[in-house]
């Protein structure tokens, strides 16, 4: 019997060996990866060491050897502080972005001074697979240069005063807000906060690198405009929204929003070729902006400048500044800017302009009288109260503490009187230039008397201040010179006013002026026109009319001024008598001889005609009444015009001294207008200081931070 053969299963052999081989290969691969990772880590660690060493050396260039072959600060940083196990080579020299190829050179001279340190580090890497010395060593290098010293400073007419006024108060009032010291003090936390340009730009979504050239940086800033709301929000982000400064920033933004459109994009971050932006043109002698980006900027100054820019070109009526009915507006023509950078950096203060419109038609008490007399004084005065520029001339890093020297060029009281286009009043930097137009400054008795313009040069001064970080210094133009400039301005205004009494010098002779005055009284006596009645006119001339503020001309004796008939009634003789008796006789013809009554006659060189006659009635009766009146009022004992030609108007004080008939009529007007013009002087001298914190001739400079011995990696 045959049995079927059962299949036989053989036990597998060698399977574990394959598995172990695969495991070993995986371990080798893992170790290889670890080895590669270790190499990268070692190189990165070495790079960190040389970076720190180069920075340490660049900050202490004075520790370089005379041969530039070593720097103890760099070597100590690498070997002692960071315990680098390899070899370190340190070289001092000059680094220049303008140099092609290798920008670092060990050769230094006057034109290429020592400003950088290069550190080269080499180490062998211990491998996991035995002591394989054939594996490559790690070599890394870094170059750091010392940044040029920089400073951040601001220039202002007043930065912070012991009387409680601050620049923020003045700025808010120039926006049109009626604020108090208590209001401004509620934002005191902003004065204690600082941010960096780098932090602000990052918050605005405009990141920049430290190696960016200064030209590109200035161009980038000037091309970027933001709204006040966005700028304040970004600043709050940097300082911390929940901090005191962050909360105050939001409150300030809400306050300003009641007067300005804070969402309007009109704040340029940078300036080129002058002011106009938030930051002045950045100056960097080494051509890069690394150190400038890390400068400390005061938040209060930053926001103050931003509000001024947002309100640029708008003049506002400042509360409590309208005096005696004058229309007074103030505005920022050129906003302030903050300077960041090295020697040559410039900061500008806010150029504040006053527009003082002295118009007698609007002045309390004298408007109706002047309208009745056909007289108007109109003096549109434009005054650039303060304008200053600060230039960083040197930084003393060796001083303890470091200091910065700033040259301040200031000017005050550039003033002019004339016609300025409304659109230019608070938007043009200089309205007193060739574009200033003539204005009708004085109209006397219905006649245009002075059509002119007045320009007064600014008072200038140059001084230098040396300050440490956090300090504020003050420059002043000689107070006596400022006082003289204010007096000169007021005298020019009074000179125009004195033109009322010196009309011949202005091209209007005495006879023309007398006729113009006669017209005023005739129009007052006969407002509806018609035939003039001399008996109704004479009481008004002699006694005046207090209800209409018409001054009485009084009564006087005119020698040979009253006609009487003689030569059997055919001729006319003259005798002494009342001016009004003589005037009435010439108008009515009563007392004139037959022939003279028809033809008229001359007395004292003044033409006298009989008005109520056949010929007078046919030709021009009313004109004859006017001409005779003009002749008779010129016979006053003190004369018709002022003997001093208006000199008593320009004297110091508020009193007016003058003589003559014209003085009698205009004296109430002059007495009312002279104090108004003198008030312009006190407005500039004291009122601006109390209301806006602006003190003529004073410029404050605040150095916010100084950076010395800063270092920057350039390779």
Steps between C-alpha positions, in 0.01 A plus 500: 500500500639823395476802729461848364804723571428777747641850419791597724547851641857623543579743777607844355858589563681846492186719545622662819823599334314695234291673760801593705672629190206726421490626857870574488463689174221707652713578802788599281273731301367652819848553633595656170211740524597581855855554383384741229270674744784531745715657231231758426451566870872540554526744214203700620640508852835615368327768292323628808833519680669702226196727463508587868877536495493733199230714662695516825813605315320764292363653817852526645716604207738672738613150609638421153875461486702758313563248222127422478590135557281441805224637720490382860124556537424280200746230608370497857141471377583196286741307722401599853137595498386248237781243559560433132717185472667584170732771376399865457653760271411864564577791269410869526455719195263705288170388351339702224186427302650692209800267475462232235565131566624447853361803680726443801858621484768484768657815359384810683581864445342842543249444221432139602507501880484193718132418538460121486617167638518169313503172694583166336452183708608144414430176683514130424184301552529175701326231290299214644686248280834506664769761475474562127719803459421512129156646570493875417549760768252782549608853414269798550550873500314819585564868446345766721546871465452772751193702413541872471369669814144621461259715693128563509391855574209736453482877468205701623391848591422351838529138603413491868465793734464534873176692456327177398481576130629230269541468125197275494282777643612744232448242226151408619402866514634553149273214394211695648449317828438702815719311745630564850813400686301224667406360159861488387627358827269204446736399218811528716574129456589561136796711606646202684473252210756440224497289185747426221451583132547131425216403734269767363567409137442132569169582668408703191583205277811664354790274604850620418842340537801647675707482179260720304678804361406833651393633160261209448375534857419870458331427169297218656380720785413798282295282265297346782209698640274390782199637680519641850273220621728230358812664639352531849378140483845375396662699780257349749591156369869561565459642852229247589131564463426424864775722637436849631652652187291274275176598674592869487581475129152371423342773715706767325402362160132520596545861615674614181239319289242756614683765293702313236439221254750262655443240228624729224830370366716812506796433730821434308735295714816653356639823361740573221672834446343660805212441738142407440502139617481332836874430498750742356740375235720235661872571475742208538871555430556128440211479254283251691215537747566220748569722801224746409242220501577420864490859627261585781220744409271666751136408437366842603722682250408246233125544548533877535676521163246267339203711614668814364553333162142373491381858556747649253362789297203569727474819699260512791359771719672434829267522803559809718728653237255735327567840650295819459316353204812415297473181296797291610589156370800282566625197316798278437651583161789256516459209744777399738722204423720272708866460406660156502855438384858610514678829456310718255153384604244778522178548692244772441261655745139578421479821298201673660333784314257758631253667270378816675232678297460852637187634330342813645164397354489215753650672802274558796384858545670665202345312207181709469688828534757405238228385264330836539827676426577271207825401669646151531826367638573151371828335601521128412810408699685172447766412757723194508539489875783251522704289264809303597728229369740293708805338338704229672860619470684248721458213746744467789506127578802537728310727736336352808215487425522538120377834367380644172559852370215655304509829313169684510416747224184684597294785365205684646254762388516474126201723439315667219180692438325451169274278296567125510294242317274321745630160392860602580451650845591184690639277226787702355828522689558867415210730416709814538692441179447646154148353482375739770253741340400856579199547726275802551636577846335836565190665360445854627168680465398276213828547313755215452803644677760225552516201267824326587673206666746485786774243559722468805805269497528224756722532802758219483747341737743207515611323818634157593405269786683196636266259676495146636217257431184604681606861538320806362681822421380843394630758257376855502517787258590817689181603683577866431520427128171311517339790683633743240364281219155494660510877546607548139208289382251698709652828379447393140133436576469835677669669205216383278251627757674837512430532129155623600664825614772520237297473184719740293791261548274225367404695185177663623537878548329708766228629268412149383492379860279795601257421219492136607423604860231738377340210313478297823308774684278576202409133463428477872279810489320403181502120477225506238675756283303791358581868522730589786355729766780699658294588807452129569865423431673763716377368841635155414835649402524720807359270767549150357267209572595271789238246396689448175847557649549808282749733667411871523723725295431785741500867413779745430553848363617543146680822426342673204278196463148643526377690193303824513379732221692816426552750219134595495409134515677410179812349654582275790722580794625254760509522876606275787233264624378148568603236253143379472361849446740547213422157359123560516533836330697358209248221449184711526642817347384712791756774561662480159511796268297493186789421267685263731178329582474400140863426423660385829829614653824379661589514869833391646587320180195276540231505239166622629192505282145609553300181474140625516523710189372484148829363372559275804155347480540435130845342523541302828352630821591197714852496361538865590384432858759225525784712357428795729486270804836347408648849473364626832600198711857557386502840677514355854762666724683170555482421133318226324771231493711386793805719544707197604385301194383212717810488719286494813351168390827307487625606844518231772191436705132506416448876503464697177608861464413701191359832387275640230144442387576156360642399839180620668295271280730197503638518854233265645583251227875531550463469876306176452726349233840572651450269802388228261823522304705515819322182606669324207828556682375352826343215303840402363688569823286343770167360382655234278713379788202461733260346248719297264821472697689692231768734625655730243868442442516180703582162349520183707707199393439159653751219447304179538778245458864466398649179366875457528719195440223313330602207283341329204576174321577566137625153400 
